[in-house]
C-alpha cells in the first residue's frame, strides 16, 4: 500500500468514491440477509484490496467486514484444479510448448516455428471468455462459437489464420481453468452474497458469477461519471515538450515540484514504459523513492540479457561480437584473456566466430586456451535434446562460466531463473507438462522458447510502501487517493482515444464472445482519462516530435481539454541554471619527448594534413578499435584487389602466357584463391561482383598495351626500408616494373588506385602536395626511376598516370621530411590544422575538440606547421 495523502482535500475525491460504493455493498448484504463474513466483494485489480479494507474500516468501524478479493486470488485460495497435460495454463513457458505439440498433431509440424506464437496468443485471448462460461454449459457454448469461425480452403490466403483460430478455440474449450472452482456448488453455498465492484471495463467472469449467484449478487460501479463531475474542478497544467528526453526531464521536474510542495503520493502514469525509464533515472539521481507497480518486461532486465547472450553465443552462426558480448559477462574468464581475444579478433577482422575457432593458435598458447574454453561451453549447448535436459545443460554452462552466482544474487536474476524453471526443485514441475516437454528441441528452438518466456514475464522490484511516487497504469488510478498525477506520453501515438483491440477476431466474434471491441476499449479509455483528471492536481505532458524527427500532435483527449479551456499552459518546473561558456582552445601539443624513429608515407601525409593527428596516432599510438561486423567497403575491395593482382602477376611471371583467355582464367582463379585465403563469406563482395568482369577485362586490356611498351613485372607488395639520418623511412610498394625499349631497363614504381579517375588525375596535378609517389621513390636507391598511379576502374577502364618529375619531387620531399623532423625534435607545437574532408573522416576529431573551439581562437593565425 502506498503512503496516504496528507490532506483531506486530496483524499476527499477518492473517499467519496469508496463511501458510495461500500454503502451499496452494505445495503445489498442487508437486503439479502447475508452475514458480512460470508459476503465476497470482487474488486477490479489486486492493488485495490487493501484500500477497500481500509475504507470499509473507516466507514463501518464496528462489526464484521466482507472479504475483498479478485477472481484469481479467490480461486487460488480455494485451491482449484491444476492444469495437466495439454491444458491451457496461462503460462507462456508451458503453453508455447503445448502449442507446438498441437500443431504437430494436426499435421502442421513444419510450420510450428511460425504458428506456435500466434496460436498461444490467440488461446490467451479466448481463455478468459471460455473461463467465464460455467463448465456445464461450455459444450453448448462451444458449438455456437464454432459456427462463427471462418472456414477456408488450404490454398486460401487466410487458411493459416483460420487454422490458428479454430485450434485455439478447441484448445481452451478442452482445458480446465483455475477459476472453474468458483462455479462449484460448495463455493456457492459458502457465500451468502456476492458484490462485483466494476472498473472501467466489464469482466466476463465477474458477470458470469453474478448470473450464477442470481439475486444474491449485484454489480456496483466504482466509477460514476455523474458523481465525478460534481467534484471540485482539478488544477490541470499542459506541457508540450520538444522530444522524448525533454519530456522525461520535465515530467521528473513536475514530480519533484509536487513532492516539495507536499502533494504526495504522486501518481506517475506508465503510458510509455521507455519514457518512464528515463523519468525514473532522473528521479533516482535526486534520491526519490519510487514504487513501480507495473514493473518491467523480464527480457529488458540485465540478468535476462546476460543469459540470452550465452544462448546467442552458442549458435552455429554466432558472430564474434555475440561471443565477445557474452564473454565480457563471464567471471570465469579473466578480463585480460578476454581483452587479448578481442584485440586479436579486431586486428585480424574476424566477424564470424566459426572462423576464429578454426584458426591455428599453437603459436599463441594463451589465446588457444581461451578459445578452447569458449568452444567447450558452446559445444555443451549444441546437441538437440528435450527441455529438461536443455535446462540442465544451460545451468551447467552458466555455472562453469561463473554467471550462476550473479543471477542468484540479483532479485531480477532470481525471477529469470524461476520463470525458466532453472532453480532447484522446479524440474519436477515439467513432469506434469505432458509430452510437450519431452520433445527434442534444437538450440534455435530452445533459444526461441527462452526468449518467449522472458518477453512474457514481468519483474516488479521490491520498493518501500512509503514511497512518495507510484508508477502504475492510468486505469489503476481508480479508487486510489493520490494528491497529484503526472501523465507523460499523452501524444497521439501513445494515448489513443480508441485503442486497437488485440487479435485478428472479427467484429461478430468479438460481440458474440464478449471479446473487447474498439467501442468498449474507447469507452474504457475515456473513462480512465476522465478519472485521472479528477486527481486534485494534474500535469499532462506530450512530445511534439518523435524519435525520427517526425512531428507529433497531442492526443485527441488532450486537444479536447485545450478546446474546452479546462487546462492551463504549464510552466516549466525545471529550475534555470546559468552555465558559463567554456570553449575549448585549439590544442598545441609538443612531441619532443616522443622521437619519431620510423616514418611511412601515410604517417607523413598525416603530418602534412594535420600535425595534431600525426601526434595522436603516430606518436601517442592511438587508434580506433576495428569493427568486427562492418560491411565490406571500398577500402576492403582495394585491399582484396591488391592481393588478387599480386597473385596473378607472380603466377604470370613464373608461367608466362600471351593468350587472353588463359590470362582471364588465371585472374579469376587468383580472385577465388584470395577470397578463400581471406576467409570472406559468400556475398561479402556482392556489391562489387557485378563489375568484376568489366574490371578484369579492362585491366587485362591495359596490361597488354603496357607490356607492348617494354614494361615487365618484377615484384609486388615490396616491403622496403631506407635510412635517413636518425630516421628510417618504411613502406610497401604495390608493384615494381622494369621498362625498357632498347637499353638498360628503368624502374617503374606503381601504386594501384580504385578511386575515381578524376581524383587520381588531381593527385598528379598537385605536384609537391601529393607525397605518396615521391615517398615510394625515396625508398629505393635508384637515381633514375619512374613512378605512376594505375587507376583500376570498375567500369572497365584502367589508366596509368605518371608523375614526370618524381626524382625532383623526391629530393624536395626528403628535404621537407628532414626539416619537419628537426622542428618536432626542437619542440615545435603540433596544432590541429585539418580542414574539409581531412576533418570529416578523422579518427581523432573527438580529441582535438574542433567543434568546441573558441571563436576567437579559431580566428587567430594558425601557428606555423612543422
C-alpha positions, -999 to 999 in steps of 0.1 A, spaced: 0 0 0 13 35 -8 15 64 16 -18 81 22 -23 117 10 -17 141 39 -46 165 32 -83 159 32 -85 180 1 -65 153 -17 -83 122 -2 -118 136 -4 -125 126 -41 -113 90 -35 -131 87 -2 -163 98 -19 -160 70 -45 -155 44 -18 -182 58 5 -208 55 -22 -197 20 -34 -193 5 1 -227 19 12 -242 -1 -17 -223 -32 -6 -236 -29 29 -271 -23 17 -271 -53 -6 -258 -76 22 -285 -64 45 -312 -68 18 -301 -104 12 -298 -111 50 -262 -121 43 -236 -122 70 -208 -99 62 -182 -126 70 -199 -147 43 -200 -119 17 -174 -116 -10 -167 -84 -28 -147 -87 -61 -125 -57 -69 -112 -49 -104 -75 -54 -96 -55 -67 -66 -40 -33 -56 -75 -22 -45 -79 -49 -19 -61 -32 9 -77 2 1 -112 -14 2 -104 -29 36 -91 4 49 -121 25 37 -145 -1 50 -129 1 84 -133 39 83 -169 38 72 -180 8 93 -157 7 123 -179 -18 142 -188 -54 133 -176 -77 106 -162 -69 72 -167 -86 39 -140 -104 21 -124 -83 -7 -109 -104 -34 -101 -107 -71 -113 -137 -90 -78 -150 -94 -69 -145 -57 -102 -161 -46 -98 -192 -69 -62 -196 -56 -73 -197 -20 -99 -224 -29 -71 -245 -44 -89 -255 -76 -75 -280 -101 -41 -275 -115 -36 -277 -153 -24 -311 -166 -14 -325 -199 -23 -302 -227 -45 -278 -207 -41 -241 -214 -23 -229 -183 -19 -192 -189 19 -198 -185 39 -189 -216 67 -213 -206 43 -242 -208 17 -230 -233 43 -224 -261 54 -260 -259 18 -272 -259 11 -251 -289 40 -266 -309 28 -301 -299 -8 -294 -310 4 -281 -344 24 -313 -349 -7 -334 -342 -28 -316 -368 -1 -321 -394 14 -286 -393 48 -295 -376 67 -279 -405 51 -245 -395 53 -248 -358 81 -222 -356 58 -197 -374 24 -206 -360 32 -215 -323 33 -180 -310 1 -168 -328 -16 -199 -315 -6 -193 -280 -16 -156 -282 -50 -165 -297 -56 -190 -269 -47 -164 -243 -72 -140 -257 -100 -167 -258 -92 -182 -224 -109 -155 -202 -140 -158 -224 -142 -195 -221 -134 -194 -184 -164 -172 -179 -187 -199 -192 -199 -223 -165 -183 -257 -171 -216 -275 -175 -226 -251 -204 -193 -250 -221 -200 -277 -246 -231 -259 -259 -213 -226 -260 -185 -242 -280 -210 -254 -306 -223 -219 -310 -187 -205 -311 -176 -229 -338 -204 -217 -361 -187 -182 -361 -153 -195 -372 -144 -190 -408 -137 -220 -430 -111 -216 -457 -95 -238 -483 -59 -248 -479 -48 -226 -507 -66 -195 -493 -46 -166 -481 -63 -168 -447 -60 -205 -443 -35 -204 -415 -53 -176 -397 -84 -197 -397 -65 -228 -386 -50 -209 -357 -83 -196 -346 -101 -230 -347 -72 -247 -329 -71 -220 -302 -108 -224 -296 -106 -261 -293 -76 -259 -270 -92 -236 -244 -125 -255 -246 -108 -287 -238 -89 -272 -209 -97 -269 -173 -94 -234 -159 -82 -223 -125 -114 -203 -119 -137 -232 -126 -137 -238 -89 -158 -207 -84 -188 -223 -101 -188 -254 -78 -219 -258 -56 -198 -258 -24 -185 -224 -31 -220 -211 -39 -233 -225 -6 -204 -209 14 -211 -174 1 -243 -156 11 -239 -126 -11 -216 -116 -39 -209 -80 -50 -188 -71 -80 -171 -37 -80 -167 -28 -116 -139 -7 -130 -138 10 -164 -144 -23 -183 -167 -52 -175 -151 -85 -168 -168 -115 -185 -160 -138 -155 -174 -114 -130 -206 -110 -150 -209 -148 -152 -205 -151 -115 -232 -125 -109 -256 -146 -131 -245 -178 -113 -253 -163 -78 -287 -148 -91 -304 -125 -67 -277 -128 -41 -253 -110 -64 -251 -74 -77 -228 -51 -96 -216 -18 -83 -197 6 -104 -167 22 -87 -166 48 -115 -196 71 -118 -192 99 -143 -221 119 -128 -207 118 -93 -172 126 -105 -185 157 -124 -199 171 -91 -165 172 -75 -145 204 -74 -125 211 -106 -89 199 -107 -59 221 -113 -46 210 -147 -14 220 -165 -4 211 -201 32 207 -211 44 203 -247 79 190 -248 103 191 -277 113 155 -277 114 123 -255 143 135 -234 128 169 -228 95 152 -219 112 129 -194 131 157 -178 100 179 -175 79 150 -161 106 144 -134 106 181 -126 68 181 -122 71 151 -98 98 168 -78 77 200 -75 47 181 -62 69 164 -35 85 197 -25 50 213 -21 37 183 0 14 168 -26 21 131 -20 16 105 -31 22 113 -67 8 90 -94 31 86 -124 11 70 -153 30 44 -172 16 51 -206 50 47 -222 75 24 -204 105 36 -224 97 71 -213 91 61 -177 126 45 -176 141 79 -184 119 97 -158 129 72 -132 165 77 -140 161 115 -133 142 108 -101 168 83 -89 195 109 -94 176 131 -69 172 103 -44 134 100 -47 119 66 -37 95 52 -63 71 23 -61 68 8 -95 36 -14 -96 36 -21 -133 72 -35 -134 94 -43 -163 92 -69 -190 116 -96 -178 136 -96 -211 146 -60 -205 165 -67 -173 202 -70 -173 201 -106 -159 179 -117 -188 202 -100 -213 232 -118 -199 215 -152 -200 204 -146 -236 239 -136 -245 251 -172 -236 225 -188 -259 231 -164 -288 269 -170 -285 263 -208 -287 245 -205 -321 264 -222 -350 265 -189 -369 273 -167 -339 292 -136 -347 324 -127 -330 306 -97 -315 280 -120 -300 306 -142 -284 326 -113 -270 294 -98 -256 289 -130 -236 325 -134 -225 326 -99 -211 299 -111 -186 316 -144 -176 335 -140 -144 352 -174 -151 374 -158 -178 400 -132 -166 394 -98 -182 430 -99 -196 422 -131 -216 390 -116 -230 408 -84 -239 436 -104 -256 410 -123 -276 391 -92 -286 423 -74 -298 432 -104 -319 397 -106 -334 396 -69 -342 431 -68 -355 425 -97 -379 389 -86 -387 372 -119 -380 335 -112 -380 323 -148 -376 333 -168 -345 334 -201 -365 363 -186 -385 381 -177 -353 376 -212 -338 390 -228 -369 423 -209 -367 456 -225 -355 466 -209 -322 495 -232 -315 519 -203 -315 497 -183 -291 490 -207 -261 471 -181 -241 447 -175 -270 444 -212 -276 433 -218 -240 407 -191 -241 393 -203 -275 393 -239 -263 374 -229 -231 348 -210 -251 343 -238 -275 338 -263 -247 310 -242 -233 295 -237 -268 297 -275 -275 276 -282 -244 247 -262 -260 247 -277 -295 230 -311 -293 192 -313 -297 176 -326 -265 143 -324 -245 135 -293 -224 145 -308 -190 179 -317 -204 183 -283 -220 177 -266 -187 203 -288 -170 228 -281 -198 221 -243 -196 225 -243 -159 258 -262 -162 272 -237 -186 261 -208 -165 278 -223 -135 310 -230 -154 311 -195 -168 306 -180 -134 273 -164 -142 250 -185 -120 262 -169 -88 255 -134 -102 220 -144 -113 212 -158 -78 225 -126 -61 202 -104 -82 165 -102 -75 157 -98 -112 181 -127 -119 161 -149 -94 130 -140 -113 146 -150 -146 157 -184 -131 122 -190 -117 105 -182 -150 127 -206 -169 124 -233 -142 162 -233 -136 160 -232 -98 164 -263 -76 132 -284 -74 115 -267 -104 124 -295 -128 98 -318 -111 71 -294 -124 80 -303 -160 67 -338 -155 31 -325 -154 35 -308 -188 29 -339 -207 46 -350 -239 53 -314 -250 82 -311 -225 97 -344 -237 100 -334 -274 136 -329 -287 144 -292 -294 173 -277 -313 193 -249 -299 174 -224 -321 141 -237 -308 152 -237 -272 165 -201 -276 132 -191 -291 114 -207 -261 136 -188 -236 130 -155 -255 92 -160 -254 92 -168 -217 113 -137 -209 92 -115 -231 60 -126 -213 74 -124 -178 75 -93 -156 98 -81 -129 85 -59 -101 112 -47 -79 107 -46 -41 100 -10 -31 92 9 0 55 11 8 60 46 19 75 58 -14 60 92 -24 58 83 -61 38 54 -75 42 42 -111 11 25 -124 -11 22 -155 -35 51 -159 -67 29 -154 -54 19 -119 -57 54 -106 -93 44 -99 -100 42 -62 -66 53 -51 -60 85 -30 -34 104 -50 -26 140 -43 -12 147 -77 -9 129 -110 18 133 -138 6 119 -171 36 118 -196 32 102 -230 -1 119 -238 6 122 -275 -15 109 -305 7 78 -308 8 66 -272 -26 78 -258 -52 69 -284 -88 75 -276 -98 43 -293 -71 17 -289 -68 -11 -314 -81 -44 -299 -56 -73 -299 -61 -103 -320 -75 -110 -355 -111 -117 -344 -140 -103 -364 -165 -78 -350 -192 -105 -349 -169 -129 -330 -160 -101 -305 -196 -92 -299 -208 -128 -296 -180 -140 -273 -175 -109 -252 -141 -100 -265 -130 -64 -263 -142 -43 -292 -129 -9 -303 -161 7 -289 -156 -9 -254 -119 0 -254 -127 36 -263 -153 38 -236 -129 24 -210 -100 47 -222 -122 78 -220 -135 68 -185 -99 62 -173 -88 95 -187 -118 113 -170 -110 96 -137 -73 106 -139 -84 142 -145 -103 140 -111 -70 140 -93 -66 173 -75 -35 184 -93 -25 171 -128 3 176 -152 -2 163 -187 29 160 -209 35 151 -245 63 154 -271 59 174 -303 84 152 -323 92 115 -323 125 97 -323 129 100 -361 121 137 -360 85 133 -373 61 159 -358 36 146 -332 3 161 -321 -11 158 -286 -36 131 -280 -72 138 -291 -81 136 -254 -56 165 -247 -68 185 -277 -103 183 -263 -91 198 -230 -75 227 -249 -107 233 -269 -128 233 -237 -104 256 -219 -103 233 -189 -65 234 -185 -38 260 -183 -4 261 -201 20 246 -176 52 264 -166 85 246 -169 92 233 -134 129 229 -140 150 254 -122 170 276 -146 208 273 -144 234 298 -155 262 280 -173 294 298 -181 306 292 -216 338 272 -215 350 269 -251 380 246 -258 412 262 -270 430 248 -301 453 221 -288 491 227 -293 509 196 -281 546 191 -283 560 158 -295 597 164 -285 596 136 -259 583 111 -284 610 109 -310 599 95 -344 621 66 -354 601 52 -384 581 71 -409 557 58 -435 540 76 -464 507 76 -447 522 89 -415 539 118 -433 507 125 -451 490 129 -417 517 153 -406 512 174 -437 474 175 -434 471 179 -396 501 178 -372 478 170 -343 465 139 -360 502 128 -365 509 134 -328 478 115 -316 481 85 -340 517 82 -348 535 95 -317 510 85 -290 499 54 -309 462 59 -305 439 41 -329 402 33 -333 390 -2 -325 384 -21 -357 347 -31 -363 341 -68 -365 309 -68 -384 313 -38 -406 301 -42 -442 327 -45 -470 336 -11 -483 357 5 -510 389 2 -489 383 -35 -483 377 -40 -520 410 -22 -527 430 -44 -503 414 -75 -519 422 -63 -554 459 -57 -544 462 -93 -532 445 -106 -564 468 -86 -587 499 -97 -567 489 -134 -570 480 -130 -607 513 -113 -617 535 -136 -597 519 -165 -614 522 -148 -649 559 -141 -642 566 -177 -633 545 -192 -661 543 -166 -689 515 -167 -714 501 -142 -740 468 -160 -745 440 -136 -735 416 -164 -725 443 -181 -703 451 -147 -686 414 -141 -679 410 -176 -664 441 -171 -642 429 -138 -629 395 -154 -620 414 -182 -602 435 -156 -583 403 -138 -572 388 -171 -559 420 -181 -541 423 -147 -524 387 -148 -513 393 -182 -497 426 -171 -482 410 -141 -466 380 -162 -454 355 -139 -469 319 -151 -466 298 -157 -496 282 -125 -507 307 -102 -489 317 -87 -523 283 -89 -538 281 -52 -545 314 -53 -564 309 -87 -580 286 -73 -607 315 -52 -621 343 -78 -618 341 -89 -654 344 -54 -667 372 -46 -643 391 -77 -652 388 -73 -689 397 -36 -687 428 -43 -667 440 -71 -690 435 -48 -720 456 -21 -703 482 -47 -693 487 -59 -729 493 -23 -741 516 -17 -711 537 -47 -720 539 -37 -756 557 -5 -745 585 -26 -730 572 -30 -694 578 -62 -674 565 -71 -640 592 -77 -614 578 -76 -578 546 -69 -559 539 -58 -524 576 -50 -518 583 -41 -482 613 -18 -481 633 5 -457 656 34 -463 677 52 -436 675 90 -435 698 101 -407 683 90 -374 650 83 -391 640 53 -411 616 55 -440 594 24 -444 567 14 -468 552 -13 -490 553 -6 -527 523 -21 -546 544 -31 -577 577 -25 -594 581 -30 -631 611 -27 -654 606 -7 -686 630 -9 -715 626 -2 -752 663 -5 -761 689 -4 -733 690 -8 -695 655 -12 -680 642 17 -660 625 10 -626 588 19 -627 571 22 -593 534 16 -595 507 23 -569 472 10 -575 441 32 -571 405 22 -571 392 57 -566 376 79 -593 400 85 -622 395 123 -618 408 121 -582 439 102 -594 445 129 -621 443 156 -594 470 138 -574 494 142 -604 484 178 -610 490 187 -573 528 182 -577 546 185 -544 513 184 -525 510 147 -532 537 129 -513 529 92 -520 548 86 -552 578 107 -542 579 89 -508 580 55 -526 608 68 -548 627 78 -517 625 41 -505 646 30 -535 683 35 -542 679 43 -579 689 77 -592 668 73 -623 633 59 -619 597 65 -629 566 64 -608 529 63 -617 494 56 -604 474 28 -621 437 36 -617 418 3 -619 383 14 -629 353 -8 -620 337 1 -653 364 -15 -674 388 15 -678 423 11 -664 445 42 -668 482 49 -660 490 84 -647 527 90 -644 544 116 -623 570 130 -647 591 149 -621 592 122 -595 630 124 -589 629 162 -583 598 158 -561 616 130 -542 645 154 -534 621 181 -523 603 156 -501 634 143 -484 644 179 -476 610 186 -462 610 155 -440 643 164 -425 632 199 -418 599 188 -402 615 161 -380 641 186 -368 614 211 -358 595 184 -339 627 174 -321 633 210 -312 598 213 -295 577 229 -322 540 226 -314 518 203 -334 485 221 -339 452 208 -353 451 224 -387 429 199 -406 402 213 -429 375 198 -452 375 161 -458 406 157 -436 384 165 -406 352 149 -417 368 114 -416 393 120 -389 395 94 -361 409 119 -335 383 147 -340 369 139 -307 403 146 -291 411 179 -307 375 190 -300 374 212 -331 336 215 -329 340 232 -295 369 256 -301 365 293 -291 356 315 -320 384 339 -311 409 311 -311 398 299 -345 402 334 -358 439 336 -347 465 330 -374 474 293 -374 509 285 -359 535 275 -385 532 239 -395 563 218 -387 
